[in-house]
Amino acid sequence: MEISDIPDRTANTTLPHNGSDLRKRPRTIPQVSGSTSETKDPDPGYSVSETGKSCEDEGNRSEAVIHSANHVANGNDGGDKTANGLDRGTDFAAVKLAYRPSAPAHRRIKESPLSSDAIFKESHAGLLNLCIVVLVAVNSRLIIENLMKYGLLIRTGFWFSSRSLRDWPLLMCCLTLPIFPLATFIVEKLAQQKYIHEPVVVLLQVIITTAVVLFPVFVILRCDSAVLSGVTLMLFACIVWLKLVSYAHTNHDMRALAKSIEKGDVQPNSLNTDYPCNVNFKSLAYFMVAPTLCYQTTYPRTPYIRKGWVVRQIFNLIIFTGVMGFIIEQYINPIVKNSQHPLKGNLLYAIERVLKLSVPNLYVWLCMFYCFFHLWLNILAELLRFGDREFYKDWWNAKTVEEYWRMWNMPVHKWMIRHIYFPCLRNGIPKGVASLIAFLVSAVFHELCIAVPCHMFKLWAFIGIMFQVPLVLITNYLQNKFRNSMVGNMIFWFIFCILGQPMCVLLYYHDLMNRKGKTE
């Protein structure tokens, strides 16, 4: 260090440029723990906190001297050379005392950075960078190994093939689905003008919404279509069903509120709703294409469309869709084809296949989430100037399974809360039963979207969704027992993404192959 180059004499120094007398400066000398001058033996009844506090005060004084010494030794005070030399010569006495062997090195109670009390208070950016580097290295090796073993498996028929032409009945069914919103609008218009009574309105809306789902199911089961085409049609039909239920339920509630206002039971200004009921085709048409499942007459709107932003998001959508296709063709298909039924045969081999499939399956699932919930819904919202774009929350930080289901799919969550959960509570149903009913509805539609395109009903998706109910109870218990911990988050990632989804993929694949083998 530069301290050894500083002369030992400081008495003949001149005044600094601000004119202050350096000889009148108080000299800060730290109290060394071994010093006996003006000290008393501690009281036998002293506490650890008092000792730690006094040691900390002493340490603060010493650290102030050390900071000043480091500042002088490094020459970082920003002044000219003369002033810098004066300060270095003046503070040398304090520096000599601060760096003496008798100066205390341990001054306060501290925790190790990785201890349980401090691990969540420290920054782990370096470890995160290490994980990213390791992840890139491991996946690069896997990509090279896969290409050396299988070659490039991407085929031109992945997106379009001659078999796709046989799916024209599904395309025609998809094009005819807008008939059902039109029928729903006619019923609501007649109800608004009081041409039909409320029980008839409810019956007609039940028939229309049921037909929205049953019609695509009938078309898919009658045709030998591709699984991907069937899944797309069923997802579209389920979205239309959710929207029509919200449209009919909201208008029904508005008519009930209107009757209450006419009777004087409710004041209009006390309602947080879009009253009066205004059934018009324009609001329905906007709702059917808007990125929401909850109907209301007006929505928050943005002032203009960012065209450049839309182009960039479309480009990202194309890129990530291609990444999904590459992972499915290059990784998932070979693993699935070289596997066996997970519930039959060698248990260790089945576990190895599930774990090997979990990584590419997780990548595809994350890409799917990013493409649909972030890119596509934001593109649609931008084109329609739809303002409320909270399509998801930070579900990756969910500490319980219940938090995950509340945050990962906000359009469906808001629909469930608005049209199932709260109506159940208003009718005196307990909260636990209301949550069970919401999971039951979700399980039914998950099973429809997978089982119908596969032409088989094994109830794997239904069981997987209903299995979330005990997981909710388990992770809630663990969160209450281990507060401020991520035990529930790790259980969620392992059960849902590492074990659950790969298991469902293998189950449906082998059952589908067995069905095709029997029919051929």
LOVO-250552 format. One line per field, with one value per residue (C-alpha): x, y, z; residue number from 1. Coordinates in pm, 1 decimal, padded with zeros to 6 digits. Layout:
BEGIN
u X/... .
v Y/... .
w Z/... .
seke NUM/... .
This chain:
BEGIN
u 00000.0/00098.4/00094.6/00461.0/00564.5/00412.1/00661.1/00622.2/00628.6/00311.7/00394.4/00538.9/00244.5/00096.2/-00263.6/-00496.7/-00645.2/-00966.6/-00770.6/-00873.0/-00620.1/-00524.6/-00377.8/-00724.3/-00869.7/-00984.5/-00797.2/-01023.2/-00852.2/-01044.6/-01075.5/-00891.5/-01055.6/-00732.5/-00690.7/-00713.5/-00727.2/-01056.1/-01233.1/-01418.2/-01484.1/-01819.9/-02106.5/-02150.7/-02515.3/-02448.2/-02644.9/-02523.9/-02718.6/-02549.7/-02205.6/-02285.1/-02411.2/-02103.4/-01878.6/-02076.7/-02042.6/-01671.2/-01655.6/-01836.5/-01578.2/-01295.5/-01458.9/-01488.1/-01113.3/-01044.1/-01271.0/-01089.9/-00755.5/-00855.7/-00985.3/-00653.0/-00438.3/-00619.3/-00615.5/-00984.1/-01084.8/-01092.9/-00879.9/-00552.7/-00215.5/-00133.1/-00454.6/-00429.4/-00079.8/-00187.8/-00477.2/-00257.3/00003.0/-00252.2/-00454.7/-00151.5/-00160.9/-00516.4/-00422.8/-00141.7/-00379.4/-00656.1/-00433.7/-00259.6/-00268.2/-00461.1/-00752.5/-01067.0/-01148.1/-01488.2/-01720.0/-02083.2/-02302.3/-02331.9/-02484.0/-02328.7/-02478.2/-02622.8/-02764.4/-03138.8/-03185.9/-02998.6/-03035.5/-03344.5/-03194.5/-02883.3/-02849.8/-02785.9/-02733.0/-02399.6/-02551.0/-02830.5/-02571.8/-02397.7/-02724.3/-02781.7/-02429.8/-02469.4/-02813.5/-02680.6/-02384.4/-02595.5/-02860.0/-02596.2/-02450.0/-02797.3/-02864.3/-02534.4/-02595.5/-02949.3/-02835.5/-02556.1/-02797.7/-03109.6/-03004.8/-03241.9/-03595.1/-03787.0/-04016.9/-04198.5/-04522.4/-04502.5/-04712.9/-04906.5/-04954.4/-05194.0/-05376.6/-05460.5/-05699.3/-05908.7/-05979.4/-06207.5/-06518.3/-06347.4/-06272.9/-06636.5/-06750.2/-06520.4/-06661.6/-07019.2/-06962.5/-07045.4/-07407.2/-07439.3/-07342.2/-07596.9/-07866.0/-07768.3/-07797.3/-08146.4/-08261.9/-08119.3/-08277.9/-08618.4/-08570.3/-08478.9/-08796.4/-08992.0/-09122.7/-09022.9/-09018.3/-08707.3/-08741.6/-08769.9/-08461.0/-08262.0/-08376.4/-08287.8/-07945.2/-07871.0/-07962.8/-07748.6/-07440.8/-07465.8/-07487.6/-07170.7/-06974.0/-07166.5/-07161.1/-06775.1/-06758.2/-06993.1/-06796.0/-06458.9/-06581.2/-06734.8/-06415.3/-06073.0/-05897.2/-05553.2/-05520.3/-05382.2/-05677.3/-05923.6/-05754.9/-05763.7/-06136.1/-06220.7/-06024.0/-06205.5/-06543.5/-06467.4/-06370.9/-06699.7/-06887.2/-06719.5/-06793.2/-07159.7/-07212.6/-07065.5/-07278.0/-07602.2/-07522.4/-07427.9/-07742.8/-07954.4/-07797.7/-07853.9/-08221.8/-08251.2/-08085.5/-08317.1/-08618.6/-08472.1/-08419.6/-08776.0/-08902.5/-08677.6/-08484.4/-08148.4/-08009.3/-07842.9/-07544.6/-07463.1/-07399.4/-07060.4/-07201.5/-07273.7/-07636.5/-07871.8/-07872.7/-07792.7/-07806.9/-07653.6/-07475.1/-07167.0/-07078.2/-07127.7/-06911.1/-06630.2/-06656.5/-06637.1/-06299.8/-06159.0/-05894.2/-06131.7/-06392.9/-06595.6/-06861.7/-06931.2/-07074.6/-06758.1/-06389.0/-06081.5/-05932.8/-05591.8/-05571.4/-05401.5/-05241.1/-04862.3/-04806.2/-04430.7/-04476.2/-04732.6/-04489.3/-04214.8/-04447.1/-04568.3/-04204.7/-04140.8/-04452.7/-04326.8/-03982.3/-04109.3/-04367.6/-04082.4/-03885.6/-04181.2/-04206.1/-03833.0/-03841.8/-04148.7/-04010.6/-03646.7/-03680.8/-04030.3/-04129.7/-03816.6/-03842.5/-04211.0/-04170.3/-03887.4/-04083.6/-04332.3/-04659.4/-04566.3/-04805.4/-04680.3/-04343.3/-04022.6/-04077.6/-03722.2/-03735.0/-04066.8/-03922.0/-03620.1/-03846.7/-04062.0/-03759.5/-03600.2/-03923.8/-03976.4/-03710.8/-03821.8/-04185.6/-04121.8/-03957.8/-04255.3/-04499.0/-04310.9/-04292.7/-04664.1/-04738.5/-04520.7/-04665.1/-05030.9/-05066.0/-04802.8/-04752.6/-05086.0/-05317.3/-05114.5/-05116.5/-05493.2/-05535.6/-05320.5/-05516.6/-05847.4/-05707.0/-05807.2/-05666.0/-05669.8/-05377.7/-05325.6/-05345.0/-05118.2/-04934.3/-04601.2/-04724.5/-04364.3/-04326.9/-04638.5/-04575.6/-04885.2/-05080.6/-05376.5/-05169.1/-05060.1/-05416.6/-05508.2/-05224.0/-05123.6/-05444.5/-05615.6/-05895.8/-06016.9/-05960.3/-06172.0/-06443.6/-06443.4/-06462.1/-06736.5/-06964.7/-06903.7/-06729.5/-06917.3/-07259.8/-07202.8/-07120.6/-07428.9/-07641.2/-07503.4/-07248.8/-06932.9/-06605.6/-06444.6/-06733.6/-06735.8/-06364.7/-06427.9/-06701.2/-06464.5/-06199.6/-06465.5/-06568.1/-06203.5/-06138.7/-06435.2/-06317.2/-05955.4/-06075.6/-06293.7/-06009.4/-05779.0/-05999.3/-06229.9/-05948.6/-05782.9/-06116.3/-06084.0/-06195.7/-05937.8/-06000.8/-05627.6/-05669.1/-05976.3/-05789.2/-05486.5/-05692.8/-05890.9/-05561.0/-05485.0/-05740.6/-05535.7/-05221.6/-05383.7/-05443.2/-05090.2/-04908.4/-05127.6/-05037.9/-04666.6/-04681.3/-04845.2/-04591.1/-04278.1/-04349.5/-04140.1/-04018.7/-04046.6/-04128.8/-04467.6/-04308.1/-04067.2/-04349.3/-04551.0/-04264.8/-04189.1/-04544.7/-04690.2/-04403.8/-04149.7/-04385.3/-04745.7/-04727.7/-04474.1/-04680.4/-04996.3/-04812.7/-04691.6/-05029.0/-05223.1/-04963.0/-04953.7/-05330.3/-05367.6/-05119.0/-05298.9/-05632.6/-05491.1/-05331.7/-05664.5/-05854.2/-05603.3 .
v 00000.0/00364.5/00419.8/00321.5/00601.6/00875.4/01060.1/01008.1/01378.3/01583.2/01885.6/02108.5/02082.2/02400.8/02508.6/02376.6/02604.6/02659.8/02819.9/02581.2/02498.2/02133.6/02135.7/02195.3/01885.2/01622.9/01299.0/00994.3/00707.4/00381.3/00212.5/-00114.2/-00400.9/-00467.4/-00106.2/-00049.7/00330.7/00469.1/00132.2/-00064.9/-00430.7/-00516.5/-00583.2/-00958.5/-00911.5/-00766.6/-00894.2/-01002.6/-00725.8/-00459.1/-00599.6/-00629.6/-00271.8/-00128.8/-00332.4/-00213.6/00151.2/00099.3/-00073.1/00213.9/00457.7/00233.5/00181.7/00557.4/00588.9/00297.4/00447.9/00780.3/00600.1/00407.2/00726.6/00898.2/00603.0/00562.9/00936.4/00950.6/01280.8/01455.7/01758.3/01884.9/01731.4/01976.9/01927.5/01551.7/01546.1/01756.2/01524.9/01217.8/01364.4/01487.1/01166.0/00937.2/00916.5/00788.9/00542.8/00399.5/00331.7/00194.7/-00072.3/-00183.9/-00558.3/-00482.9/-00324.4/-00543.5/-00746.8/-00874.6/-00592.5/-00712.1/-01019.8/-01130.2/-01423.6/-01618.8/-01518.8/-01867.9/-01916.1/-01963.3/-01618.7/-01426.6/-01628.4/-01439.7/-01100.5/-01140.1/-01092.5/-01412.6/-01259.1/-01435.6/-01775.6/-01699.4/-01621.0/-01948.3/-02139.2/-01973.4/-02060.2/-02422.0/-02441.4/-02316.2/-02555.4/-02860.4/-02788.0/-02719.8/-03062.8/-03218.4/-03047.0/-03171.2/-03521.6/-03527.3/-03411.6/-03670.7/-03948.5/-03868.4/-03605.5/-03322.8/-03455.5/-03147.3/-03242.8/-03017.7/-03187.6/-03069.5/-02760.3/-02867.6/-03208.8/-03389.4/-03520.3/-03164.6/-03148.4/-03419.1/-03187.2/-02961.9/-03062.4/-02920.2/-02597.4/-02568.7/-02635.0/-02358.8/-02115.7/-02193.0/-02129.5/-01754.4/-01860.1/-01934.3/-01581.5/-01444.3/-01671.4/-01563.6/-01198.1/-01253.1/-01418.8/-01135.6/-00873.9/-01040.6/-01061.1/-00692.4/-00598.1/-00834.9/-01053.5/-01370.9/-01447.0/-01506.8/-01888.1/-01921.2/-01704.9/-01925.5/-02242.0/-02108.5/-01990.3/-02331.4/-02498.9/-02260.4/-02280.4/-02659.7/-02684.6/-02474.9/-02760.5/-03063.9/-02964.2/-02964.3/-03283.3/-03454.7/-03333.9/-03442.2/-03786.9/-03843.2/-03748.3/-03911.2/-03581.1/-03495.3/-03453.3/-03100.2/-02988.3/-03137.9/-02971.6/-02633.6/-02665.3/-02775.0/-02485.3/-02241.0/-02394.7/-02380.2/-02012.4/-01937.2/-02128.2/-01930.2/-01601.1/-01684.2/-01796.0/-01467.1/-01270.2/-01441.9/-01437.5/-01068.0/-00962.4/-01175.9/-01001.8/-00659.0/-00733.5/-00844.9/-00521.8/-00319.6/-00481.1/-00412.2/-00046.6/-00016.7/-00152.3/00085.9/-00190.9/-00078.7/00264.9/00295.8/00493.3/00215.4/-00041.8/-00106.0/-00215.3/-00086.6/00005.7/00043.2/-00279.9/-00197.3/-00503.7/-00413.9/-00617.7/-00394.2/-00459.3/-00834.5/-00839.9/-00655.6/-00889.7/-01203.5/-01100.4/-00919.0/-01097.2/-01145.9/-01395.6/-01157.4/-00949.3/-00585.4/-00307.8/-00095.9/-00172.0/00043.5/00144.3/00268.4/00589.9/00443.4/00133.6/00093.6/-00058.2/-00102.6/-00278.6/-00513.6/-00606.7/-00689.0/-00904.9/-01093.5/-01162.0/-01294.0/-01508.2/-01668.7/-01733.3/-01894.8/-02100.7/-02236.8/-02314.4/-02511.6/-02708.6/-02782.7/-02911.7/-03126.3/-03285.2/-03312.6/-03413.7/-03503.6/-03732.2/-03954.6/-03982.4/-04072.5/-04322.9/-04499.7/-04521.0/-04763.3/-04719.1/-04550.2/-04769.6/-05094.6/-05264.1/-05162.9/-04891.2/-04752.5/-04731.3/-04546.8/-04298.0/-04242.9/-04173.0/-03931.8/-03739.5/-03730.4/-03602.1/-03344.0/-03097.1/-03057.7/-03073.7/-02789.7/-02582.5/-02636.2/-02546.4/-02225.3/-02130.6/-02199.9/-01976.9/-01697.9/-01725.3/-01730.5/-01538.5/-01274.9/-01238.4/-01334.7/-01181.8/-00859.9/-00842.4/-00888.6/-00632.1/-00380.1/-00421.1/-00381.1/-00111.0/-00327.0/-00162.3/-00425.3/-00650.7/-00835.5/-01175.4/-01334.7/-01253.0/-01374.6/-01733.0/-01860.7/-01723.3/-01903.0/-02056.8/-02276.0/-02453.0/-02230.8/-01918.9/-02068.6/-02128.0/-01773.2/-01612.4/-01809.2/-01768.6/-01448.0/-01449.0/-01791.9/-01705.8/-01391.1/-01589.5/-01858.1/-01601.4/-01399.9/-01673.8/-01977.8/-01901.9/-01588.8/-01711.5/-02027.0/-01817.8/-01599.8/-01914.9/-02028.5/-02283.4/-02305.8/-02176.2/-02519.2/-02664.3/-02360.3/-02411.0/-02780.8/-02693.9/-02454.9/-02727.9/-02972.9/-02741.7/-02690.2/-03066.2/-03138.0/-02892.1/-03010.0/-03363.3/-03253.6/-03061.7/-03366.6/-03677.4/-03577.1/-03508.7/-03836.1/-04023.3/-04185.0/-04106.0/-04228.9/-03937.2/-03873.3/-03494.7/-03498.2/-03687.3/-03458.5/-03143.3/-03290.0/-03402.0/-03031.1/-03013.7/-03220.7/-03045.7/-02713.3/-02838.8/-02982.2/-02673.3/-02442.9/-02648.7/-02637.2/-02263.0/-02205.3/-02428.6/-02299.7/-01929.7/-01718.4/-02033.6/-02162.2/-02521.7/-02495.3/-02338.9/-02631.1/-02881.2/-02699.7/-02708.3/-03073.1/-03210.8/-02996.7/-02956.6/-03231.9/-03519.7/-03438.5/-03311.3/-03567.6/-03844.7/-03722.1/-03699.6/-04060.1/-04189.5/-04029.1/-04120.1/-04490.9/-04513.0/-04341.1/-04577.5/-04876.7/-04750.3/-04702.2/-05046.3/-05206.7/-05019.0/-05096.1 .
w 00000.0/-00035.3/00340.5/00375.2/00139.1/00357.7/00584.7/00957.9/01045.7/01022.6/01241.6/00965.6/00729.4/00590.0/00601.3/00333.4/00076.3/00277.7/00561.8/00838.5/01113.2/01084.9/01439.6/01580.8/01416.8/01666.2/01616.7/01596.4/01776.3/01793.9/02128.0/02107.2/02291.3/02485.3/02610.6/02986.6/02994.5/03122.3/03098.5/03355.4/03387.8/03242.9/03472.0/03520.1/03423.0/03077.1/02782.3/02440.7/02273.0/02484.2/02411.7/02043.0/02040.5/02210.1/01984.0/01685.4/01792.3/01837.0/01501.3/01334.9/01464.4/01348.7/01011.5/00971.0/01023.0/00789.1/00524.0/00555.4/00535.7/00226.4/00074.5/00137.3/00032.2/-00297.1/-00367.6/-00462.6/-00302.0/-00640.5/-00533.8/-00678.7/-00594.9/-00315.0/-00125.4/-00177.0/-00029.1/00269.2/00351.7/00321.2/00554.0/00806.2/00843.1/00859.5/01241.0/01230.9/00955.2/01164.6/01452.1/01231.0/01075.8/01392.2/01477.4/01796.1/01603.0/01627.3/01314.7/01433.9/01534.9/01495.8/01470.2/01106.8/00920.0/00636.0/00298.8/00241.3/00590.2/00628.0/00785.6/00516.7/00196.1/00074.9/00167.6/-00043.7/-00416.8/-00610.1/-00953.0/-00992.9/-00918.9/-01164.6/-01432.0/-01348.6/-01390.1/-01726.8/-01843.8/-01728.7/-01889.9/-02221.8/-02208.4/-02119.9/-02382.6/-02646.2/-02577.2/-02599.4/-02932.3/-03077.4/-02942.3/-03083.4/-03428.1/-03431.6/-03332.5/-03537.8/-03789.7/-03881.9/-03833.6/-03944.6/-04231.5/-04474.7/-04378.3/-04018.9/-04093.9/-04402.6/-04564.0/-04791.8/-04485.8/-04385.4/-04682.0/-04518.4/-04225.6/-04431.1/-04225.3/-03917.3/-04103.7/-04212.5/-03856.2/-03731.6/-03988.2/-03882.5/-03510.1/-03540.4/-03594.6/-03222.6/-03102.1/-03350.2/-03203.9/-02852.9/-02952.8/-03096.1/-02773.7/-02560.9/-02784.3/-02749.5/-02374.5/-02352.8/-02538.3/-02309.7/-02590.6/-02404.2/-02033.5/-01827.2/-01787.0/-02165.9/-02209.7/-01972.4/-02149.4/-02495.4/-02380.2/-02225.9/-02554.8/-02761.4/-02539.4/-02520.8/-02898.8/-02930.6/-02769.9/-02893.3/-03261.2/-03288.8/-03082.1/-03327.7/-03631.8/-03489.4/-03387.4/-03731.1/-03917.0/-03918.4/-03866.7/-03734.9/-03359.4/-03391.8/-03606.2/-03358.7/-03060.5/-03238.9/-03314.9/-02960.4/-02809.3/-03035.5/-02945.9/-02572.7/-02602.0/-02779.7/-02508.7/-02230.3/-02404.4/-02468.3/-02109.5/-01989.1/-02237.0/-02134.2/-01760.9/-01763.6/-01950.3/-01718.0/-01417.8/-01574.3/-01628.0/-01264.3/-01151.1/-01369.5/-01205.5/-00859.7/-00950.4/-01079.6/-00748.2/-00555.6/-00382.6/-00526.5/-00611.1/-00954.9/-00821.1/-00572.0/-00845.9/-00997.4/-01331.6/-01678.5/-01632.3/-01817.1/-02013.4/-02373.5/-02599.0/-02934.7/-03196.0/-03204.5/-02839.8/-02890.2/-03204.5/-03025.9/-02727.5/-02944.2/-03089.7/-02783.4/-02570.0/-02276.5/-02163.0/-01944.2/-02117.9/-02039.6/-02250.6/-02242.0/-02196.3/-02126.7/-02462.2/-02569.7/-02777.8/-03087.9/-03243.3/-03235.5/-03579.8/-03545.5/-03213.1/-03369.0/-03649.8/-03399.1/-03190.5/-03498.1/-03588.7/-03236.9/-03262.3/-03582.0/-03430.9/-03110.9/-03297.6/-03509.5/-03193.7/-03059.4/-03383.7/-03378.7/-03020.2/-03085.1/-03401.6/-03295.0/-02930.3/-02810.2/-03099.1/-03079.6/-02700.5/-02711.1/-02994.0/-02810.1/-02483.8/-02337.4/-02152.1/-01822.1/-01623.5/-01777.4/-01797.1/-01617.4/-01356.1/-01369.0/-01748.0/-01728.2/-01477.2/-01703.2/-02002.7/-01802.1/-01675.0/-02021.0/-02171.2/-01897.6/-02018.9/-02385.2/-02275.6/-02030.4/-02304.2/-02534.8/-02259.0/-02174.1/-02543.7/-02577.3/-02280.4/-02418.4/-02769.5/-02666.9/-02342.2/-02410.9/-02785.6/-02942.1/-02681.1/-02673.4/-03054.5/-03054.9/-02777.0/-02964.3/-03288.2/-03100.9/-02867.6/-02571.4/-02260.3/-01983.2/-02077.4/-01752.4/-01920.7/-01660.2/-01341.2/-01203.8/-01169.5/-01177.9/-00823.7/-00696.9/-00354.6/-00370.7/-00642.8/-00559.3/-00634.2/-00965.2/-01082.5/-00982.0/-01175.2/-01484.0/-01693.3/-01592.1/-01857.1/-01741.8/-01374.1/-01400.9/-01580.0/-01310.5/-01030.8/-01199.0/-01330.3/-01105.8/-00776.1/-00662.0/-00783.8/-00578.5/-00271.3/-00323.1/-00323.8/00011.8/-00116.9/00100.2/-00037.3/-00053.0/-00251.2/-00482.5/-00554.5/-00617.5/-00868.7/-01048.7/-01075.3/-01195.7/-01480.5/-01573.9/-01567.6/-01797.2/-02061.2/-02039.4/-02103.1/-02395.3/-02561.6/-02549.5/-02547.6/-02834.9/-03089.9/-02982.2/-03022.4/-02681.1/-02328.1/-02078.0/-01835.4/-01788.2/-01827.1/-01601.2/-01329.7/-01368.7/-01309.9/-01019.3/-00865.5/-00824.1/-00540.3/-00290.9/-00414.1/-00322.5/00030.6/00062.6/-00065.8/00146.3/00453.4/00370.6/00307.0/00646.2/00817.8/00640.5/00601.8/00362.7/00192.1/-00163.5/-00072.4/-00240.9/-00548.2/-00586.2/-00539.9/-00807.6/-01059.6/-00992.3/-00989.2/-01263.8/-01512.5/-01438.4/-01357.5/-01450.2/-01808.0/-01939.3/-01779.9/-01955.5/-02289.3/-02262.3/-02145.7/-02429.4/-02690.8/-02608.5/-02569.0/-02906.0/-03069.4/-02917.2/-03050.9/-03399.0/-03385.9/-03303.4/-03575.4/-03852.6 .
seke 1/2/3/4/5/6/7/8/9/10/11/12/13/14/15/16/17/18/19/20/21/22/23/24/25/26/27/28/29/30/31/32/33/34/35/36/37/38/39/40/41/42/43/44/45/46/47/48/49/50/51/52/53/54/55/56/57/58/59/60/61/62/63/64/65/66/67/68/69/70/71/72/73/74/75/76/77/78/79/80/81/82/83/84/85/86/87/88/89/90/91/92/93/94/95/96/97/98/99/100/101/102/103/104/105/106/107/108/109/110/111/112/113/114/115/116/117/118/119/120/121/122/123/124/125/126/127/128/129/130/131/132/133/134/135/136/137/138/139/140/141/142/143/144/145/146/147/148/149/150/151/152/153/154/155/156/157/158/159/160/161/162/163/164/165/166/167/168/169/170/171/172/173/174/175/176/177/178/179/180/181/182/183/184/185/186/187/188/189/190/191/192/193/194/195/196/197/198/199/200/201/202/203/204/205/206/207/208/209/210/211/212/213/214/215/216/217/218/219/220/221/222/223/224/225/226/227/228/229/230/231/232/233/234/235/236/237/238/239/240/241/242/243/244/245/246/247/248/249/250/251/252/253/254/255/256/257/258/259/260/261/262/263/264/265/266/267/268/269/270/271/272/273/274/275/276/277/278/279/280/281/282/283/284/285/286/287/288/289/290/291/292/293/294/295/296/297/298/299/300/301/302/303/304/305/306/307/308/309/310/311/312/313/314/315/316/317/318/319/320/321/322/323/324/325/326/327/328/329/330/331/332/333/334/335/336/337/338/339/340/341/342/343/344/345/346/347/348/349/350/351/352/353/354/355/356/357/358/359/360/361/362/363/364/365/366/367/368/369/370/371/372/373/374/375/376/377/378/379/380/381/382/383/384/385/386/387/388/389/390/391/392/393/394/395/396/397/398/399/400/401/402/403/404/405/406/407/408/409/410/411/412/413/414/415/416/417/418/419/420/421/422/423/424/425/426/427/428/429/430/431/432/433/434/435/436/437/438/439/440/441/442/443/444/445/446/447/448/449/450/451/452/453/454/455/456/457/458/459/460/461/462/463/464/465/466/467/468/469/470/471/472/473/474/475/476/477/478/479/480/481/482/483/484/485/486/487/488/489/490/491/492/493/494/495/496/497/498/499/500/501/502/503/504/505/506/507/508/509/510/511/512/513/514/515/516/517/518/519/520 .
